[in-house]
Amino acid sequence: MAYRIRPAVVGCAIRPAITGRDRSLEEIIYDISQAALADAGLTIDDIDGIVVGCNDQFDGRAISVMMASGPVGGVDRDIMSTPSSSEHAFILGALRVASGQFRTQLVVAWSPTEASSMSEAQRLGADPYFHRALPLDELSAHALQASALNHVWPNAWVFAETVAVKNRRHAAVAWPSPPARPAAGKARWPLTDRLTTEPTTGAVAMVLAGETFIAEHGCENPAWLRGMGWATEAAFLGDRDLATAPALVEAARQAYAEAGVTDPTATFDVVEITDATPYSELIAYDALGLSPRSEIAARMASGWFARGGRLPVNLSGGVITFNPVFCTGMIRIAEIATQIRGRAGAHQVDGARLGLAHAGSGFAMQYQSAIVLGAAP
């Protein structure tokens, strides 16, 4: 896709685990929005439009964006909502800047845990005639996907355990004093509690701007959008091969074509993958072209995907460390943006110039997105 205006991320704020009950959801949304603006060196007066990623079922409200309009600064500003996924909010915000109709966008997503049952809230998004009766929530869908991968790749469970250890080791560096220790999740065969984590309350915000605005305001170290792609698989799980991710293959093809990436194994300095379970990360390695399935074992053994390796993946600790369910995809994008901008803190990759973010959400990664961000436009 040829962009009329090249967008870039100029501000980020990530809160993957918010504990305590001293802040309401409205206050959390306000806090994260203001933190992203401060990181960009801007104020709400510099923002032309806003996109929020929110889910009515998770928030326990009807038309949750109405509640959020005030806290994000949406009064007298164009504001839109993407209830499908947080990463779609980022994509929409980037397209709005790229169109030339907006110079800046504030993109905000959040995921509370106040609903009486996260499982019941997720079931409302499932097919009402078959999937809700199973009952199907996201954890069940991930378990079915893990089972499908184990069927075609008998050693997958061994590598899944290795991925979980790697990402939690990364988390110890990224979050030496985390706001909350990751809690073991629920076991749902073949997933053990070590391969999942309990949902947390979290929020993320990014400020996007176009080339002219960045030059005029002297925004420091922007993370330029080099390419992005997205695709969606069928909602009915029986129509899909859960051991593969064709939508991610297509999303990556789109993003790589825009960014001019021909060999992803030798191009990126850092990668973030949505590892709702380690099986998701294993599937993404292949679908993103980071490693054919036949070579994953050898590359994992050599530390290829670990900190200091040739292609470090999930230096933030990934979703298996902190899982604010609805906004995990956008957090992966924000993590890559902070790496490119040199602001990732303890888990910063020295000299990171080009990064890849994968966002997968929905039942067994139904929605797939790939975002390439770079230090140069």
Beta strands, then each sheet from edge to edge (+ up, - down):
strand 1: 8-15
strand 2: 49-53
strand 3: 78-81
strand 4: 104-111
strand 5: 202-209
strand 6: 223-232
strand 7: 270-272
strand 8: 354-361
strand 9: 367-374
sheet 1: 3+ 2+ 4+ 5- 1+ 6- 9+ 8- 7-
end
